[in-house]
Amino acid sequence: MSAPSADSARAALEAVRSEISKAVVGQDAAVTGLVVALLCRGHVLLEGVPGVAKTLLVRALAATLELDTKRVQFTPDLMPSDVTGSLIYDNRTAEFSFQPGPVFTNLLLADEINRTPPKTQASLLEAMEERQVSVEGTARKLPDPFLVAATQNPVEYEGTYPLPEAQLDRFLLKLQIPLPSREEEVKVLTRHAEGFDPRDLVAAGVRRVAGPAELDAARAAVAKTSVSPEVSGYVVDICRATRNSPSLSLGASPRGATALLSTARAWAWLTGRDYVTPDDVKALALPTLRHRIQLRPEAEMEGVTADSVISSILAHVPVPR
């Protein structure tokens, strides 16, 4: 069977977005962010208060894709080996054999990742960055594609552990899941009144509409999306401006600049173009950079947020013509 064309791959990923809407009301920006992350081989951090469909969103994404998926509920007593796997002694053979953990999958839902201590959070670092797990000195490759979609409750809530900067930087995007509007919330209640069960996505009509072949074709097409020197310079100027901002103690690193360019290319291709514009960069700047910068304490006390700093930078950095 021949590989899908770029156009059919784009249509399949558009279908993914419409299928997810059968289960999740609104949250279009988060759905788009998850698709962008798949195209860029990146990982996603979903942040929002409990009950805004973070877990349902990831489960619906998995249901639309022909990919293996596993879920880990992060708790204070979760051990690193519970995520990565461990060596098990076999009495019959008198040898140790490796028992793979849930990280050996295509789509890992790390639910409430900030409810587990840093040691277990860090167990995902190598898997996310190197796409492999090392146990007793032996490296074991993870499947391809591999994406971690982690949900997080805001750190003001009791019993949470803020993610360290090194871990945050491994996430391609940080997507904020807001509370729904009144109209959206009425629609949610109407669906539930009509019998919608979030635990049964098949009954909700969510179908598989894309698989590894479409994903590979889409990634190949994104890799051919052209970037002008002016747009590359624009990305660099934005990231350098974060390093000079008086409100920030930590600006975006070169890895952040690379991530912003990657997400802008994916978004440009999704919208039907084979070249990146400054508007594509602006569209992805907030979710790509908001978790890579650190506010000064005095700025935080004055009510400054990471998003407001990035928005101000976007308003002041000259846009190439």
PAZAPA-4460 file (N, C-alpha, C; in steps of 0.05 Angstrom, whole numbers, plus 32768, in hexadecimal, padded with zeros to 4 digits):
% residues 321
    n_x    n_y    n_z   ca_x   ca_y   ca_z    c_x    c_y    c_z   seq   type   mol
   8011   7FE8   8000   8000   8000   8000   8012   8019   8000     1      M     A
   800B   802C   7FEE   801C   8044   7FEC   8018   8056   8003     2      S     A
   802D   8066   8009   802C   8079   801F   8018   808F   801A     3      A     A
   800A   8099   802E   7FF7   80AF   802A   8005   80C8   8020     4      P     A
   7FF6   80D7   8010   8001   80F1   8007   8000   8105   801D     5      S     A
   800E   811C   8019   800E   8131   802D   7FF1   813B   8032     6      A     A
   7FE2   813E   801C   7FC7   8148   801E   7FB5   8135   802D     7      D     A
   7FB7   811B   8028   7FA6   8108   8036   7FAF   8106   8054     8      S     A
   7FC9   8109   8059   7FD2   8109   8075   7FC7   8122   8084     9      A     A
   7FC7   8139   8077   7FBB   8151   8083   7F9D   814D   8088    10      R     A
   7F8F   8141   8075   7F73   813C   8079   7F6E   8129   8090    11      A     A
   7F7F   8115   8093   7F7C   8102   80A9   7F80   8110   80C4    12      A     A
   7F93   8122   80C6   7F98   8130   80DF   7F82   8145   80E5    13      L     A
   7F76   8150   80D0   7F5F   8161   80D4   7F48   8151   80DF    14      E     A
   7F45   8138   80D5   7F30   8126   80DE   7F35   811F   80FC    15      A     A
   7F4E   811D   8104   7F54   8117   8120   7F48   812E   8132    16      V     A
   7F4C   8146   8129   7F42   815D   8139   7F23   815C   813A    17      R     A
   7F16   8155   8124   7EF8   8155   8125   7EEE   813D   8135    18      S     A
   7EFC   8126   8135   7EF4   810F   8145   7EF6   8115   8163    19      E     A
   7F0B   8123   816B   7F0F   8129   8187   7EF8   813B   8191    20      I     A
   7EED   814C   817F   7ED7   815E   8187   7EBE   814F   818E    21      S     A
   7EBC   8135   8186   7EA5   8125   818D   7EA5   811E   81AB    22      K     A
   7EBD   811F   81B7   7EBF   8118   81D3   7EC5   8131   81E5    23      A     A
   7ED3   8144   81D9   7EDC   815C   81E9   7ECF   8175   81DD    24      V     A
   7EC1   8184   81ED   7EB5   819D   81E4   7EC9   81B3   81E5    25      V     A
   7ECD   81C2   81CF   7EE0   81D8   81CF   7EFD   81CF   81D0    26      G     A
   7F0E   81DE   81DD   7F2B   81D7   81E0   7F38   81D3   81C5    27      Q     A
   7F30   81E3   81B1   7F3C   81E0   8196   7F5A   81E5   8197    28      D     A
   7F63   81F9   81A7   7F80   81FF   81A7   7F90   81E7   81B2    29      A     A
   7F85   81DA   81C7   7F93   81C3   81D2   7F94   81AC   81BF    30      A     A
   7F7E   81A7   81B0   7F7D   8192   819C   7F92   8197   8187    31      V     A
   7F93   81B0   817D   7FA6   81B7   8169   7FC3   81B3   8173    32      T     A
   7FC7   81BB   818D   7FE2   81B7   8198   7FEB   819A   819A    33      G     A
   7FD8   8188   81A0   7FDF   816C   81A1   7FE6   8161   8185    34      L     A
   7FD8   816A   8171   7FDE   8162   8155   7FF9   816D   814D    35      V     A
   7FFF   8186   8154   8019   8192   814E   802F   8182   815B    36      V     A
   802B   817A   8174   8040   816B   8183   8045   8150   8175    37      A     A
   8030   8143   816B   8034   812A   815D   8045   812E   8144    38      L     A
   8040   8144   8136   804F   814A   811D   806C   8150   8124    39      L     A
   8072   815C   813B   808D   8164   8142   809B   8150   8153    40      C     A
   808F   8139   8158   809B   8125   816B   80A0   8131   8186    41      R     A
   808E   8141   818F   8092   814F   81A9   807F   8145   81BE    42      G     A
   8082   814E   81D6   8071   8146   81ED   8061   815F   81F6    43      H     A
   804B   8159   8203   8038   816E   820A   8031   816D   8228    44      V     A
   8031   8185   8234   8028   8188   8250   800D   8197   8250    45      L     A
   7FF9   818A   825A   7FDE   8196   825B   7FD9   819F   8278    46      L     A
   7FD4   81B9   827B   7FCF   81C4   8296   7FB4   81D0   8298    47      E     A
   7FA6   81C9   82AE   7F8C   81D4   82B3   7F81   81C9   82CD    48      G     A
   7F6D   81D6   82D8   7F61   81CC   82F1   7F53   81B1   82EC    49      V     A
   7F4E   81A2   8301   7F41   8188   82FE   7F25   818C   82F1    50      P     A
   7F1F   8179   82DF   7F04   8178   82D4   7F00   8187   82BA    51      G     A
   7F16   818F   82AC   7F12   819D   8293   7F19   818C   827B    52      V     A
   7F19   8172   827E   7F1B   815E   8268   7F37   815A   825E    53      A     A
   7F4C   815E   826F   7F67   815A   8266   7F6C   813D   825E    54      K     A
   7F64   812B   8270   7F68   810E   826B   7F57   8105   8254    55      T     A
   7F3E   810E   8252   7F2C   8107   823D   7F37   8110   8222    56      L     A
   7F44   8127   8221   7F4F   8131   8209   7F65   811E   81FE    57      L     A
   7F76   8115   820F   7F8C   8103   8206   7F80   80E8   81FF    58      V     A
   7F6D   80DE   820E   7F61   80C4   8207   7F52   80C6   81EC    59      R     A
   7F45   80DC   81E7   7F38   80DF   81CD   7F4C   80E0   81B6    60      A     A
   7F63   80EE   81BB   7F78   80EE   81A6   7F81   80D2   81A0    61      L     A
   7F86   80C2   81B5   7F8F   80A6   81B1   7F7A   8096   81A2    62      A     A
   7F61   809B   81A7   7F4B   808C   819A   7F4A   8092   817C    63      A     A
   7F53   80A9   8174   7F52   80B1   8157   7F6A   80A6   8148    64      T     A
   7F7F   809D   8156   7F98   8095   8149   7F9C   8077   814C    65      L     A
   7FA8   806A   8138   7FAD   804E   813A   7FC8   804A   8148    66      E     A
   7FC8   8052   8161   7FE1   8051   8171   7FDC   8043   818C    67      L     A
   7FF0   8037   8197   7FEE   802A   81B1   7FF0   8041   81C6    68      D     A
   7FDF   803E   81DA   7FDF   8053   81EF   7FDD   8047   820A    69      T     A
   7FEA   8054   821E   7FE9   804B   823A   7FE6   8063   824B    70      K     A
   7FDB   805E   8263   7FD6   8074   8276   7FE3   806E   8291    71      R     A
   7FF1   8081   829C   7FFC   807E   82B7   7FF1   8094   82C9    72      V     A
   7FE5   808C   82DF   7FDB   80A0   82F3   7FF2   80A6   8306    73      Q     A
   7FFD   80BE   8304   8014   80C5   8315   800A   80CB   8331    74      F     A
   8015   80BE   8345   800E   80C0   8361   8027   80C4   8371    75      T     A
   8025   80CD   838B   803C   80D2   839B   804E   80B9   83A0    76      P     A
   8042   80A1   839E   8051   8089   83A3   805A   807A   838A    77      D     A
   8057   8087   8372   805F   807A   8359   807E   807A   8357    78      L     A
   8089   8062   8351   80A6   805F   834E   80AF   8062   8331    79      M     A
   80C8   806A   832C   80D2   806C   8310   80CE   8053   8300    80      P     A
   80D3   803C   830D   80D1   8022   82FF   80B4   801C   82F7    81      S     A
   80A1   8029   8305   8085   8026   82FE   807F   8032   82E3    82      D     A
   8090   8045   82DA   808D   8053   82C1   809E   8046   82AB    83      V     A
   80B7   8041   82B1   80CA   8038   829D   80CB   801A   829A    84      T     A
   80C5   800B   82AF   80C8   7FEE   82AF   80DF   7FE5   82C0    85      G     A
   80E3   7FCB   82C4   80F8   7FC2   82D6   80FF   7FA5   82CF    86      S     A
   8116   7F9C   82DB   811E   7F80   82D7   8110   7F6E   82EB    87      L     A
   8105   7F58   82E1   80F6   7F45   82F1   8105   7F2A   82F1    88      I     A
   8109   7F1F   8309   8116   7F05   830A   8102   7EEE   8304    89      Y     A
   810B   7EDE   82F0   80FA   7EC7   82E8   8105   7EAE   82F5    90      D     A
   80F6   7EA2   8307   80FE   7E8A   8315   8103   7E72   8302    91      N     A
   80F4   7E71   82EC   80F6   7E5A   82DA   8111   7E5A   82CB    92      R     A
   8119   7E72   82C3   8132   7E74   82B3   814A   7E7C   82C4    93      T     A
   8144   7E85   82DD   8159   7E8F   82EF   8168   7EA7   82E3    94      A     A
   8158   7EB7   82D4   8164   7ECF   82C7   8151   7EE7   82CB    95      E     A
   815D   7EFE   82C8   814D   7F17   82CA   8143   7F1E   82AD    96      F     A
   8129   7F25   82AC   811E   7F2E   8292   8112   7F49   8296    97      S     A
   8112   7F59   8280   8108   7F75   8282   80EA   7F75   827E    98      F     A
   80DC   7F81   8291   80BF   7F85   828F   80BA   7FA2   8287    99      Q     A
   80B2   7FA7   826E   80AE   7FC3   8265   8098   7FD1   8275   100      P     A
   809D   7FEA   827B   8089   7FFB   8289   8076   8008   8275   101      G     A
   8063   8017   827E   804F   8023   826C   805B   8038   8259   102      P     A
   8074   8040   825E   8080   8054   824C   8085   8048   8230   103      V     A
   8085   802D   822E   8089   8020   8214   806F   8020   8205   104      F     A
   8068   8036   81FA   804F   8039   81EB   8052   8050   81D7   105      T     A
   803E   8055   81C7   803F   806C   81B4   8036   8086   81C1   106      N     A
   8021   8084   81D1   8016   809C   81DE   8012   8096   81FB   107      L     A
   8023   80A3   820C   8022   809F   8229   8013   80B7   8235   108      L     A
   7FFD   80B1   8243   7FEF   80C5   8252   7FF9   80C4   826F   109      L     A
   8008   80D9   8276   8013   80DC   8291   8000   80EE   82A1   110      A     A
   7FED   80E1   82AE   7FD7   80F0   82BB   7FE0   80FC   82D6   111      D     A
   7FDC   8117   82D8   7FE3   8125   82F1   8000   8121   82F8   112      E     A
   8012   8128   82E5   802F   8123   82E8   803A   8132   8300   113      I     A
   802E   8149   8307   8039   8158   831E   802F   814F   8339   114      N     A
   8023   8137   833A   801B   812C   8354   802E   8116   835D   115      R     A
   8044   8113   834E   8058   80FF   8355   8073   810D   835B   116      T     A
   8083   8103   836D   809C   8110   8374   80B0   8113   835D   117      P     A
   80C3   8125   835F   80D6   812B   8349   80E5   8112   833F   118      P     A
   80EB   80FF   8350   80FB   80E8   8348   80EC   80D8   8332   119      K     A
   80D2   80D5   8336   80C2   80C7   8322   80BC   80D8   830A   120      T     A
   80B8   80F2   830E   80B6   8104   82F7   80CE   8102   82E5   121      Q     A
   80E6   8100   82F1   80FF   8100   82E2   8102   80E5   82D3   122      A     A
   80F4   80D1   82DB   80F7   80B7   82CD   80ED   80B9   82B0   123      S     A
   80DD   80CE   82AB   80D4   80D2   828F   80E8   80E1   827E   124      L     A
   80FC   80EE   828B   810E   80FF   827D   811C   80F2   8265   125      L     A
   8129   80DB   826B   8138   80CD   8256   8125   80C4   8240   126      E     A
   810E   80B9   8249   80FA   80AF   8235   80F1   80C5   8223   127      A     A
   80EC   80DD   822E   80E2   80F3   821D   80F8   80FF   820B   128      M     A
   8110   8101   8215   8125   810D   8206   8133   80F9   81F3   129      E     A
   813B   80E2   81FD   814A   80CF   81EE   8139   80BA   81E0   130      E     A
   8120   80B9   81E8   810D   80A4   81DD   8117   8088   81E2   131      R     A
   8122   8084   81F9   812C   806A   8202   812B   8069   8220   132      Q     A
   812D   8051   822B   812E   804D   8248   8146   803C   824E   133      V     A
   8156   8044   8262   816D   8035   826A   8168   8027   8285   134      S     A
   816A   800D   8286   8167   7FFD   829E   817F   7FEB   82A1   135      V     A
   818D   7FEE   82B8   81A5   7FDE   82BD   81BA   7FE1   82A6   136      E     A
   81BD   7FF9   829C   81D1   7FFF   8288   81C9   7FF7   826B   137      G     A
   81B2   7FEC   8267   81A9   7FE4   824C   8193   7FF8   8243   138      T     A
   8199   8004   822B   8185   8017   8220   8171   8008   820F   139      A     A
   8158   800E   8212   8142   8002   8203   8132   8017   81F5   140      R     A
   8131   8015   81DB   8123   8029   81CB   8105   8029   81CF   141      K     A
   80F9   8040   81CF   80DC   8042   81D0   80D0   8042   81B4   142      L     A
   80B6   803B   81B2   80AA   803A   8198   80A9   8055   818A   143      P     A
   80A5   8055   8170   80A2   806E   8161   8087   806C   8153   144      D     A
   8075   807F   8155   8078   8098   8164   8076   8094   8182   145      P     A
   8081   80A8   8191   807F   80A7   81AE   8079   80C4   81B8   146      F     A
   8063   80C7   81C6   805B   80E1   81CF   8051   80DF   81EC   147      L     A
   805B   80F0   81FD   8052   80F2   8219   803F   810A   821A   148      V     A
   8026   8104   8223   8013   8119   8228   800E   8119   8246   149      A     A
   8019   812D   8254   8017   812E   8271   8002   8143   8279   150      A     A
   7FF1   813C   828C   7FDF   814F   8297   7FE9   8159   82B2   151      T     A
   7FE2   8171   82B8   7FED   817E   82D1   7FD8   8191   82DC   152      Q     A
   7FD3   818F   82F6   7FC3   81A2   8304   7FD4   81B9   830C   153      N     A
   7FC9   81D2   830C   7FDA   81E9   8314   7FE7   81E5   832F   154      P     A
   7FFF   81EF   8332   8010   81E9   834A   8005   81F6   8363   155      V     A
   7FF1   8207   8361   7FE6   8213   837A   7FD7   81FE   8389   156      E     A
   7FCF   81E8   837C   7FBF   81D4   8389   7FD0   81C3   839C   157      Y     A
   7FC4   81BC   83B3   7FD3   81AD   83C7   7FDB   8191   83BD   158      E     A
   7FF4   8188   83C5   7FFD   816D   83BF   8009   816B   83A3   159      G     A
   8013   8181   8398   8020   817F   837D   803D   8187   837F   160      T     A
   804D   817D   836C   806A   8182   836B   8070   8190   8350   161      Y     A
   8078   81A9   8351   807E   81B7   8338   8093   81A8   8328   162      P     A
   808F   81A7   830E   80A2   8199   82FC   80BC   81A9   82FB   163      L     A
   80D3   819C   82FC   80EC   81AA   82FA   80F0   81B5   82DE   164      P     A
   8101   81CA   82DC   8105   81D8   82C2   810F   81C4   82AD   165      E     A
   8121   81B2   82B4   812C   819F   82A1   8116   818D   8295   166      A     A
   8102   8186   82A5   80EC   8176   829B   80D9   8187   828A   167      Q     A
   80D3   819F   8293   80C2   81B0   8284   80CC   81B5   8268   168      L     A
   80E7   81B9   8266   80F3   81BF   824C   80F0   81A8   8238   169      D     A
   80EA   8190   8242   80E7   8178   8230   80CC   8178   8223   170      R     A
   80B9   8188   822D   809F   8189   8221   80A0   819E   820A   171      F     A
   8097   8195   81F3   8096   81A7   81DC   8082   81BE   81E1   172      L     A
   806B   81B7   81EB   8055   81CA   81EF   804A   81C8   820B   173      L     A
   8042   81DF   8216   8032   81DF   822F   8017   81EB   8227   174      K     A
   8002   81DB   8228   7FE8   81E4   8220   7FD7   81E8   8238   175      L     A
   7FCB   8200   823B   7FBA   8206   8251   7F9D   81FF   824A   176      Q     A
   7F90   81F0   825B   7F74   81E7   8255   7F62   81F9   8267   177      I     A
   7F55   820D   825A   7F44   821F   826A   7F29   8213   8271   178      P     A
   7F1B   8220   8284   7F00   8219   8289   7EEF   8220   8270   179      L     A
   7EDA   8210   826A   7ECA   8215   8253   7EB9   822E   8256   180      P     A
   7EB1   8239   823F   7E9E   8250   8240   7E82   8245   8248   181      S     A
   7E70   8257   824E   7E55   824F   8256   7E48   823D   8241   182      R     A
   7E4B   8245   8228   7E3E   8236   8212   7E4A   821A   8210   183      E     A
   7E65   8219   8213   7E72   81FF   8211   7E6A   81ED   8229   184      E     A
   7E68   81F9   8240   7E60   81E9   8258   7E44   81DE   8255   185      E     A
   7E32   81EF   824A   7E16   81E5   8245   7E17   81CE   8231   186      V     A
   7E28   81D0   821D   7E2A   81BA   8209   7E34   81A0   8216   187      K     A
   7E48   81A3   8229   7E52   818C   8238   7E3B   817E   8247   188      V     A
   7E2B   818E   8256   7E16   8183   8265   7E00   8176   8253   189      L     A
   7DFB   8182   823D   7DE8   8177   822A   7DF1   815C   8220   190      T     A
   7E0B   8159   821A   7E15   8140   8211   7E12   812A   8227   191      R     A
   7E19   8132   823F   7E16   811F   8255   7DF9   8117   825A   192      H     A
   7DE7   812A   8257   7DCB   8124   825B   7DC0   8111   8245   193      A     A
   7DCD   8112   822E   7DC5   8101   8217   7DD3   80E6   8218   194      E     A
   7DE3   80E1   822E   7DEF   80C6   8231   7E0D   80C4   822B   195      G     A
   7E1B   80DA   8227   7E37   80D9   8221   7E46   80CE   8238   196      F     A
   7E57   80BA   8233   7E68   80AE   8248   7E85   80B2   8241   197      D     A
   7E94   80C3   8250   7EB0   80C8   8249   7EC2   80AF   824A   198      P     A
   7EB8   809A   8257   7EC8   8081   8258   7EC4   806F   8240   199      R     A
   7EB0   8076   822F   7EAA   8066   8218   7EAA   8077   81FF   200      D     A
   7EC3   807B   81F4   7EC6   808D   81DD   7EBB   8081   81C3   201      L     A
   7EBA   8066   81C2   7EAF   8059   81AB   7E91   805F   81A8   202      V     A
   7E83   805E   81BF   7E66   8065   81BE   7E62   8082   81B7   203      A     A
   7E76   8093   81BD   7E74   80B0   81B6   7E79   80B4   8198   204      A     A
   7E81   809F   818A   7E85   80A1   816D   7EA1   80A9   8165   205      G     A
   7EB4   80A9   8178   7ED0   80B0   8171   7EDD   8099   8162   206      V     A
   7EE7   809E   814A   7EF2   8089   8139   7F10   808D   8135   207      R     A
   7F1D   8077   812D   7F39   807A   8125   7F3A   8084   8108   208      R     A
   7F47   809A   8104   7F48   80A7   80E9   7F64   80AB   80DF   209      V     A
   7F78   80A4   80EF   7F94   80A7   80E6   7FA5   8093   80F4   210      A     A
   7FBC   808D   80E8   7FCF   807A   80F3   7FEB   8082   80ED   211      G     A
   7FFE   8070   80F2   801B   8076   80EE   8022   807E   80D2   212      P     A
   8014   8073   80BE   801B   807A   80A2   8014   8097   809D   213      A     A
   7FFD   80A0   80A6   7FF5   80BD   80A2   8008   80CF   80B2   214      E     A
   800F   80C6   80CA   8021   80D6   80DA   803C   80D9   80CE   215      L     A
   8047   80C3   80C3   8061   80C4   80B5   8060   80D7   809D   216      D     A
   804B   80D5   808D   8048   80E6   8075   8046   8103   807D   217      A     A
   8037   8108   8093   8034   8124   809C   804F   812F   80A6   218      A     A
   805E   811F   80B6   8077   8128   80C0   808B   812E   80A9   219      R     A
   808A   811D   8094   809C   8122   807D   8095   813C   806F   220      A     A
   807B   8142   806D   8072   815A   8060   807A   8173   8071   221      A     A
   8077   8171   808B   807F   8187   809D   809D   818D   809A   222      V     A
   80AD   8178   8097   80CA   817B   8095   80D1   818A   807B   223      A     A
   80BF   818A   8067   80C4   8199   804E   80B9   81B5   804F   224      K     A
   80AC   81BD   8064   80A1   81D8   8066   80B8   81EC   8069   225      T     A
   80B9   81FF   8057   80D1   8210   8055   80CF   8227   806A   226      S     A
   80E7   822F   8073   80EA   8244   8086   80FE   8259   807B   227      V     A
   80F5   8272   8079   8107   8286   806E   811B   828F   8084   228      S     A
   8132   829A   807C   8145   82A4   8091   8138   82BA   80A2   229      P     A
   8125   82CA   8096   8119   82DF   80A6   8107   82D3   80BC   230      E     A
   80F9   82BD   80B6   80E8   82B1   80CB   80F9   82A4   80E0   231      V     A
   810F   8297   80D8   8122   828C   80EC   812C   82A1   80FE   232      S     A
   8134   82B8   80F2   813E   82CF   8102   8129   82D9   8115   233      G     A
   810F   82D9   810C   80F9   82E2   811D   80F6   82D0   8136   234      Y     A
   80F8   82B6   8132   80F7   82A3   8148   810D   82A8   815C   235      V     A
   8126   82AC   8152   813D   82B2   8163   8139   82CC   8172   236      V     A
   812F   82E0   8165   812B   82FA   8172   8117   82F8   8189   237      D     A
   8102   82E8   8185   80EE   82E5   819B   80FB   82D7   81B3   238      I     A
   810A   82C2   81AE   8116   82B3   81C4   812C   82C3   81D2   239      C     A
   813B   82D3   81C2   814F   82E4   81CF   8143   82FA   81E0   240      R     A
   812B   8303   81D7   811D   8318   81E6   8114   830E   8201   241      A     A
   810E   82F4   8203   8106   82E9   821D   811E   82E9   8230   242      T     A
   8136   82E6   8225   814E   82E5   8237   8155   8301   8241   243      R     A
   814B   8315   8234   8151   8331   823C   813A   833E   824B   244      N     A
   8124   832F   824F   810C   833B   825C   8111   8340   827A   245      S     A
   810B   8358   8284   8110   835D   82A0   80FD   834D   82B2   246      P     A
   80E7   8342   82A7   80D4   8333   82B7   80DD   8316   82BB   247      S     A
   80F1   830D   82AC   80F8   82F1   82AC   8114   82EC   82B7   248      L     A
   8116   82D7   82C7   8130   82CE   82D1   813C   82B9   82BF   249      S     A
   812B   82AC   82AE   8134   8298   829B   8125   829B   8281   250      L     A
   8134   829F   826B   8127   82A2   8251   8128   8287   8241   251      G     A
   811D   8288   8229   811C   8270   8219   8138   8269   820E   252      A     A
   813F   8250   820F   8159   8246   8206   8158   8241   81E7   253      S     A
   816F   823B   81DB   816F   8234   81BF   815D   821C   81B9   254      P     A
   815A   820A   81CD   8147   81F4   81C9   812A   81FE   81C5   255      R     A
   8124   8214   81D4   810A   8220   81D2   8106   822C   81B6   256      G     A
   811B   8239   81AB   8119   8244   8190   8115   822E   817C   257      A     A
   8123   8218   817F   8120   8201   816C   8103   81F6   816E   258      T     A
   80F9   81F4   8187   80DD   81EB   818A   80C9   81FD   817D   259      A     A
   80CD   8217   8180   80BA   822B   8175   80BA   8229   8156   260      L     A
   80D1   8225   814A   80D3   8222   812D   80C5   8209   8125   261      L     A
   80C9   81F3   8133   80BC   81D9   812C   809E   81DB   812E   262      S     A
   8093   81E7   8143   8076   81E8   8146   806A   81FB   8131   263      T     A
   8078   8211   812B   806E   8223   8116   806D   8215   80FB   264      A     A
   8081   8205   80F5   8081   81F6   80DB   8069   81E3   80DA   265      R     A
   8064   81D4   80F0   804E   81C2   80F1   8033   81D0   80EE   266      A     A
   8030   81E7   80FB   8017   81F6   80F8   8014   8201   80DC   267      W     A
   802A   820A   80D0   8028   8215   80B5   801E   81FF   80A2   268      A     A
   8029   81E6   80A5   8021   81D0   8093   8004   81C8   8099   269      W     A
   7FFC   81C8   80B2   7FE0   81C1   80B8   7FCC   81D4   80AC   270      L     A
   7FD4   81ED   80A9   7FC2   8201   809E   7FC4   8202   807F   271      T     A
   7FD4   81F0   8074   7FD4   81ED   8057   7FEA   81FC   8048   272      G     A
   7FFF   8205   8056   8015   8213   8049   802F   8203   804A   273      R     A
   8041   8208   8037   805B   81FA   8038   8071   820D   803F   274      D     A
   806A   8223   804D   807E   8237   8056   8074   8243   8070   275      Y     A
   8086   824C   8081   807F   8257   809C   807E   8275   809A   276      V     A
   806A   8281   80A7   8067   829E   80A9   806C   82A7   80C6   277      T     A
   8071   82C1   80CA   8073   82CB   80E6   805A   82C6   80F6   278      P     A
   8042   82C6   80E9   8029   82C0   80F8   8029   82A4   8103   279      D     A
   8035   8291   80F5   8037   8275   80FF   8048   8275   8118   280      D     A
   805D   8284   8118   806F   8286   8130   805F   8292   8147   281      V     A
   8050   82A8   8142   8041   82B4   8157   802C   82A2   8163   282      K     A
   801F   8292   8151   800A   8280   8159   8013   826B   816D   283      A     A
   802C   8262   816A   8037   824D   817B   804A   8256   8191   284      L     A
   804F   8270   8193   8062   827B   81A6   805A   8275   81C3   285      A     A
   8041   827A   81CA   8038   8277   81E6   803A   825A   81EF   286      L     A
   802E   8246   81E1   8030   822B   81EB   804C   821F   81EA   287      P     A
   805D   8229   81D8   8078   821E   81D5   808B   822A   81E9   288      T     A
   8087   8243   81F1   809B   8250   8202   8092   8255   821F   289      L     A
   8078   8253   8225   806F   825C   8240   807B   824C   8257   290      R     A
   8082   8233   8252   808E   8222   8267   80AC   8222   8267   291      H     A
   80B8   8231   8254   80D5   8231   8251   80E1   824B   825D   292      R     A
   80D1   825C   8268   80DA   8275   8274   80D2   8275   8291   293      I     A
   80E1   8286   82A1   80DC   8286   82BE   80DA   82A4   82C7   294      Q     A
   80C4   82A9   82D4   80BF   82C4   82DE   80D0   82CB   82F6   295      L     A
   80D8   82E4   82F8   80E5   82EE   8310   80CF   82F0   8326   296      R     A
   80D7   82EA   8340   80C3   82EB   8355   80B4   8306   8357   297      P     A
   80C3   831C   8353   80B6   8336   8355   80A2   833B   833F   298      E     A
   80A7   8330   8327   8094   8332   8311   807B   8322   8317   299      A     A
   807F   830A   8322   8069   82F8   8329   8057   8306   833E   300      E     A
   8063   8313   8351   8054   8321   8366   8043   8338   835A   301      M     A
   804C   8343   8344   803E   8359   8337   8028   834F   8324   302      E     A
   8025   8334   8323   8010   8329   8312   8018   8323   82F5   303      G     A
   8032   8326   82F0   803C   8320   82D4   803B   8301   82D0   304      V     A
   8033   82F9   82B8   8033   82DC   82B2   8046   82D7   829A   305      T     A
   804D   82BE   8297   805E   82B6   8280   8051   82BD   8266   306      A     A
   8036   82B9   8264   8028   82BF   824B   8029   82DD   8245   307      D     A
   8026   82EE   825A   8026   830B   8255   8041   8314   824C   308      S     A
   8056   8308   8257   8071   8310   824E   8076   8309   8231   309      V     A
   806E   82F0   8229   8072   82E8   820D   8061   82F9   81FB   310      I     A
   8048   82FF   8203   8037   830F   81F2   8043   832B   81EE   311      S     A
   804F   8336   8203   805B   8350   8201   8073   834F   81EE   312      S     A
   8083   833A   81F0   809A   8336   81DE   8091   8334   81C1   313      I     A
   807C   8325   81BC   8071   8322   81A0   8068   833D   8196   314      L     A
   805E   834E   81A8   8054   8369   819F   806B   837C   8198   315      A     A
   8083   8377   81A3   8099   838A   81A0   80AF   8380   818D   316      H     A
   80B2   8366   8189   80C7   835C   8177   80BF   8362   815A   317      V     A
   80D0   836F   814B   80C8   8376   812F   80C2   835D   811E   318      P     A
   80AC   835E   8110   80A3   8348   80FF   80AF   834B   80E3   319      V     A
   80BC   8336   80D9   80C8   8338   80BD   80B2   833B   80A8   320      P     A
   80B8   834A   8094   80A5   834E   807E   80AB   833D   8066   321      R     A
***
